[in-house]
Each structure stands twice: as structure tokens, then as C-alpha cells.
Amino acid sequence: MNYTHLTQEERYQISTLLREGFSKRYIAWRLNRSPSTISREIARNRARNGYFAQHANKLARRRHCPNPKRIPYDTWVQVIAYLDLQWSPEQIASHVSVSLHSIYRFIQQDKSRGGVLFHNLRFRNQRKRKYGSIETR
């Protein structure tokens, strides 16, 4: 069975069934969910005076991960300037608030568009030789 988040409708059903006095196991059976899912939902999203669906849904949405932040254009200009100075992506990542992975991804995207930023990398992804292999020139 695939994992799915609880819907607002399911939260209303949980709230109603709890008010009617049903057990967490019964609610889980009615919703075709695991009892531990229902128990965690109630523990995470309960208000001081009980479990309310609208309040629970608001808390769940607040915890939901927002879209990732976009890196400002000025920051990329700074990254390009450091690359032109022959800085390594590791050095750039330590000075600018951009992750190392993002810098390499930016360089790769530039390369696929016909850019030349990858020429400023020190090693340019040289192939790794296997241990013990005979070097041929």
C-alpha cells in the first residue's frame, strides 16, 4: 500500500468519531489506515482542549515543506565572478551562501546551453583511472 497524507476529509472523520467516543483502533479500521497513523495524527495536531479537524489541518499545512527558495541573481553573478578568478566550487561555496551541489549544477546547466563556465573548473571532470591499470599514452 502506498503512503498518502491524511486528507482534510479524513481529519473531519477522525474529529467526529473521537467526539462520539470511538477508539483509535476503530477509527483506523473505518478509515482503512494504520492505528499508529491515527494515533500520531491526534498527538501531533491536537489542540489544548481536544482534536479539531480544522485546527489539525492548519497545523499539518504549516509543517508541510514549502517550495525551495530561489537563489538571487546577484548571488549567481558573484559565483561567476569567482569562477572567472579560477576559484574552485568548494572555495566559492564557503564564501557565498550557495551549496556546492547547486554550483556544480549551475555549471552543468551552463555547459548544456553552450556556456563556457566549465572551462574555469580546475580539473574539468578528468577520468579516474582504475587502480593497478597500465597507463597508455
trRosetta pair geometry for C-beta under 8 A, 3 or more apart (Angstrom, degrees):
i j d omega theta_ij theta_ji phi_ij phi_ji
5 60 7.6 133 -176 174 120 132
6 10 4.7 -123 -166 85 87 132
6 11 5.9 101 140 -56 119 86
6 14 7.8 -1 -167 -20 142 138
6 33 7.7 18 -95 -105 97 156
6 37 7.4 153 -61 164 112 111
6 41 5.8 51 -18 -110 161 139
6 60 7.4 -105 65 -124 102 164
7 10 4.8 101 53 6 75 100
7 11 7.1 -134 99 -4 43 86
8 11 5.5 -53 -152 35 35 114
8 12 6.6 38 149 -20 65 101
8 53 7.0 92 -171 168 68 109
8 57 5.0 34 -115 -110 89 142
9 12 5.7 -51 -152 33 34 111
9 13 6.6 34 149 -18 64 103
10 13 5.5 -51 -150 36 37 113
10 14 6.4 41 150 -22 67 101
10 31 5.6 82 -144 -143 105 132
10 33 7.6 87 -163 -37 137 142
11 14 5.5 -47 -146 33 35 113
11 15 6.4 37 153 -20 64 104
11 41 7.4 -145 -107 176 84 131
11 45 7.7 -57 -136 110 122 156
11 53 4.1 130 128 -143 94 89
11 56 5.0 -168 -159 89 129 128
11 57 5.4 173 68 -60 166 92
11 60 7.8 -135 -79 -1 146 145
12 15 5.6 -53 -148 36 32 114
12 16 6.3 31 155 -18 65 107
12 53 4.2 45 -85 -127 53 170
13 16 5.8 -55 -145 38 31 110
13 17 6.1 24 160 -14 66 111
13 27 7.5 148 130 -155 92 95
13 30 7.2 -152 161 116 127 122
13 31 6.2 144 101 -83 139 110
14 17 6.1 -61 -143 42 26 105
14 18 6.1 27 158 -21 64 110
14 27 5.7 74 -122 -175 70 138
14 31 7.3 -9 -67 -48 86 149
14 38 6.5 -179 -122 -143 121 95
14 41 6.5 -78 -140 111 171 136
14 42 7.1 -148 168 -73 130 91
14 51 6.7 -71 127 137 103 139
14 53 6.9 138 60 -90 88 94
14 56 7.8 -50 77 62 129 172
15 18 6.0 -57 -148 35 25 110
15 19 6.5 24 156 -17 62 108
15 51 5.6 -146 -107 117 74 92
15 52 5.9 59 -129 -139 132 31
15 53 4.0 -97 -16 -41 144 93
15 56 7.3 -159 -64 9 112 134
16 19 5.9 -59 -152 36 29 110
16 20 6.4 22 153 -14 65 109
16 53 8.0 0 -25 -38 76 129
17 20 5.6 -57 -146 40 34 110
17 22 4.4 -49 175 45 93 130
17 26 7.2 -157 176 103 130 101
17 27 4.7 148 105 -101 147 102
17 30 6.7 175 -95 50 156 155
18 21 7.7 62 176 -61 31 17
18 22 6.9 -85 -82 54 30 78
18 27 7.1 5 -58 -73 75 148
18 42 7.3 141 -91 -113 146 126
18 50 7.4 158 124 -173 129 102
18 51 5.4 37 69 56 167 124
19 50 7.8 65 -85 176 83 142
22 26 4.5 -109 178 84 107 132
22 27 5.7 129 110 -55 118 85
22 30 7.9 19 150 -10 158 140
23 26 4.7 98 57 5 81 101
23 27 7.0 -143 97 -4 44 86
24 27 5.6 -53 -147 37 34 113
24 28 6.3 38 152 -22 66 105
24 35 5.7 92 127 -158 98 89
24 38 4.9 164 -168 109 91 124
24 39 5.4 58 -179 -73 153 80
24 42 7.0 -98 -108 -1 118 147
25 28 5.6 -52 -148 35 31 113
25 29 6.4 32 152 -20 64 104
25 35 5.0 -11 -103 -107 64 128
26 29 5.6 -53 -150 35 33 113
26 30 6.3 33 152 -20 66 105
27 30 5.7 -54 -148 36 31 112
27 31 6.2 11 159 -3 66 112
27 38 5.2 139 96 -146 113 153
28 31 6.2 -67 -142 49 26 97
28 33 4.9 -105 -148 80 72 79
28 34 6.1 -49 -158 125 128 17
28 35 4.2 -109 -12 -84 167 56
28 37 6.8 126 -121 55 106 93
28 38 4.6 -120 -71 -9 91 136
29 32 7.5 22 -176 -76 30 40
31 38 7.2 137 44 -79 136 115
33 37 4.6 -101 165 72 114 137
33 38 6.0 124 98 -46 124 92
34 37 4.4 102 63 -7 86 103
34 38 7.4 -159 93 -2 52 81
35 38 5.8 -55 -154 37 39 110
35 39 6.1 39 151 -20 70 108
36 39 5.4 -53 -142 40 35 115
36 40 6.1 37 157 -20 68 105
37 40 6.0 -56 -147 37 26 108
37 41 6.3 29 153 -22 62 108
38 41 5.6 -54 -147 35 30 114
38 42 6.4 27 156 -17 64 106
39 42 6.0 -57 -150 36 29 108
39 43 6.3 24 155 -16 64 110
40 43 5.7 -59 -144 41 31 109
40 44 5.9 24 162 -16 68 112
41 44 6.2 -60 -141 39 23 105
41 45 6.0 -26 177 24 61 117
41 56 7.1 48 172 -167 90 134
42 45 7.0 -80 -129 55 17 80
42 46 5.5 35 175 -56 62 111
42 51 5.3 -58 -136 -85 83 144
43 46 6.6 -33 -126 -1 16 113
44 59 7.2 172 138 125 86 131
44 60 7.8 78 118 -84 123 81
45 51 6.9 68 100 -138 85 91
45 55 7.0 149 170 113 89 80
45 56 3.5 75 148 -135 134 84
45 57 7.9 71 -164 -31 144 29
45 59 4.7 171 -126 68 86 135
45 60 6.1 -17 -92 -48 135 91
46 50 6.6 -103 -162 159 98 21
46 51 4.7 -61 -112 -83 84 76
46 56 7.4 8 -74 -87 34 101
47 50 6.2 1 61 64 93 47
47 51 7.1 156 18 -102 77 25
47 52 5.6 4 -1 16 128 106
47 55 5.0 3 -56 129 116 164
51 56 6.3 25 -168 -57 84 129
52 55 4.3 64 77 18 103 112
52 56 6.5 179 83 -15 48 89
53 56 5.6 -58 -142 38 29 112
53 57 6.2 29 160 -21 66 106
54 57 5.9 -53 -147 34 28 110
54 58 6.6 30 153 -19 61 106
55 58 5.8 -56 -152 35 31 112
55 59 6.5 29 153 -17 65 106
56 59 5.8 -56 -149 37 31 110
56 60 6.3 30 154 -19 66 108
57 60 5.7 -54 -145 37 31 112
57 61 6.3 31 156 -17 65 106
58 61 6.0 -56 -147 37 28 109
58 62 6.4 31 153 -23 63 107
59 62 5.6 -55 -149 33 31 114
59 63 6.6 25 155 -15 65 106
60 63 6.0 -59 -151 38 31 107
60 64 6.7 47 148 -40 63 97
61 64 5.4 -38 -153 9 37 121
71 75 5.1 -98 170 73 98 139
71 76 6.5 109 116 -49 113 92
71 98 5.9 48 -133 -105 147 105
71 102 6.7 115 -34 172 151 147
72 75 4.9 102 67 -1 80 102
72 76 7.6 -149 102 -2 48 84
73 76 5.8 -57 -156 36 39 109
73 77 6.5 43 147 -23 69 102
74 77 5.5 -50 -151 32 36 116
74 78 6.6 38 150 -20 65 103
75 78 5.6 -53 -155 34 35 114
75 79 6.5 38 147 -22 66 102
75 96 6.0 131 -161 -177 91 119
75 97 7.0 -75 -130 61 134 81
75 98 6.0 140 160 -51 124 118
76 79 5.3 -47 -147 33 39 115
76 80 6.4 41 153 -20 66 101
76 106 6.8 -164 -130 -149 104 146
77 80 5.8 -53 -150 36 31 111
77 81 6.5 34 150 -22 63 105
78 81 5.6 -52 -149 33 32 114
78 82 6.6 30 154 -16 65 104
78 96 5.5 156 111 -106 125 135
79 82 5.9 -58 -152 38 31 108
79 83 6.4 32 150 -20 65 105
79 92 5.7 76 -134 -178 76 139
79 96 6.0 -131 -75 70 80 169
79 98 6.2 -25 -77 39 129 157
79 103 6.1 -160 -153 -121 132 97
79 106 6.8 36 121 96 153 159
80 83 5.5 -52 -148 35 33 113
80 84 6.4 37 152 -21 65 103
80 117 6.8 -86 -123 -111 84 119
81 84 5.7 -53 -153 33 32 113
81 85 6.8 26 149 -14 63 106
82 85 5.5 -57 -151 39 37 110
82 87 4.2 -44 169 39 92 139
82 91 7.2 -160 174 103 127 100
82 92 4.6 140 107 -103 148 104
82 95 7.1 161 -103 68 152 135
82 96 7.2 -136 -8 -21 151 129
83 86 7.7 45 178 -78 37 19
83 87 6.5 -86 -83 53 31 83
83 89 8.0 16 -93 -76 96 69
83 92 7.1 -4 -58 -68 73 148
83 107 7.6 163 -115 -95 149 112
83 117 5.7 11 142 -158 158 93
83 120 4.3 93 166 108 91 151
83 121 7.8 -28 -150 -62 103 58
84 120 6.3 -74 -85 -114 32 147
86 120 6.3 -139 -99 -166 51 86
86 122 7.2 84 -172 -78 88 86
87 91 4.5 -120 -174 84 100 127
87 92 5.3 118 118 -56 125 88
88 91 4.8 98 55 5 77 100
88 92 7.1 -143 96 -4 42 87
88 121 7.7 64 -129 -145 65 65
88 122 5.8 -33 -93 -7 95 124
89 92 5.4 -53 -144 38 36 114
89 93 6.1 40 157 -24 68 104
89 100 5.6 100 138 -148 108 77
89 103 4.3 161 -148 110 109 137
89 104 5.8 43 -149 -60 170 78
89 107 7.4 -91 -79 -19 128 140
89 121 7.5 -8 -24 -115 102 95
90 93 5.9 -52 -147 33 28 111
90 94 6.8 25 154 -17 60 106
90 100 6.2 14 -97 -114 56 122
91 94 5.9 -60 -155 34 32 109
91 95 6.7 12 154 -6 66 112
92 95 6.1 -72 -151 45 32 100
92 96 5.6 -17 171 23 75 114
92 98 7.2 -23 134 64 99 110
92 103 5.8 130 88 -118 129 154
93 96 6.8 -66 -115 59 23 79
93 98 6.2 -103 -115 85 68 69
93 99 6.2 22 -138 -169 119 24
93 100 4.4 -35 -65 -71 161 72
93 103 6.0 -114 -65 -10 96 139
98 102 5.0 -115 179 83 94 129
98 103 5.8 109 121 -57 119 90
99 102 4.6 97 60 4 83 103
99 103 7.2 -146 96 -6 46 84
100 103 5.8 -54 -153 32 33 112
100 104 6.6 28 153 -13 66 105
101 104 6.0 -57 -149 40 31 107
101 105 6.2 31 153 -19 66 109
102 105 5.6 -55 -144 39 31 113
102 106 6.2 37 154 -24 65 105
103 106 5.6 -52 -150 33 30 114
103 107 6.5 29 152 -17 63 104
104 107 5.7 -52 -148 36 34 112
104 108 6.3 34 153 -19 66 106
105 108 5.7 -54 -147 37 32 112
105 109 6.3 32 154 -19 65 105
106 109 5.9 -54 -147 36 28 110
106 110 6.4 31 152 -20 62 107
106 117 7.7 -53 124 108 85 163
107 110 5.6 -54 -150 36 31 114
107 111 6.4 34 151 -22 64 105
107 117 4.9 -134 -131 110 78 120
107 118 5.4 115 171 -80 104 74
107 121 6.8 82 -173 -55 156 119
108 111 5.6 -51 -148 33 32 114
108 112 6.5 30 154 -18 65 104
108 118 7.6 71 -88 -79 41 118
109 112 5.8 -54 -147 36 33 109
109 113 6.5 24 154 -12 64 108
110 113 5.9 -64 -152 42 31 106
110 115 3.4 -61 168 60 88 150
110 116 7.8 -75 144 31 112 27
110 117 4.4 35 101 20 152 125
110 118 7.1 176 86 -29 103 84
111 114 7.9 84 -178 -41 29 7
111 115 5.9 -80 -71 62 31 86
111 117 6.9 -104 -55 55 76 86
111 118 4.6 33 -82 -24 121 133
115 118 7.5 113 100 -2 87 85
116 119 4.9 -14 175 7 85 122
116 120 7.8 90 132 -19 75 89
117 120 5.8 -51 -171 25 52 113
117 121 8.0 64 138 -31 68 88
118 121 5.6 -28 -166 3 54 117
118 124 6.4 91 159 -125 92 85
119 124 7.4 10 -120 -94 34 122
121 124 5.1 138 84 -73 109 57
121 125 7.6 32 110 -18 150 72
123 126 5.3 -92 174 1 92 101
129 133 5.4 -136 176 56 98 125
129 135 6.8 -21 -132 -91 158 89
130 133 4.3 88 68 -31 91 124
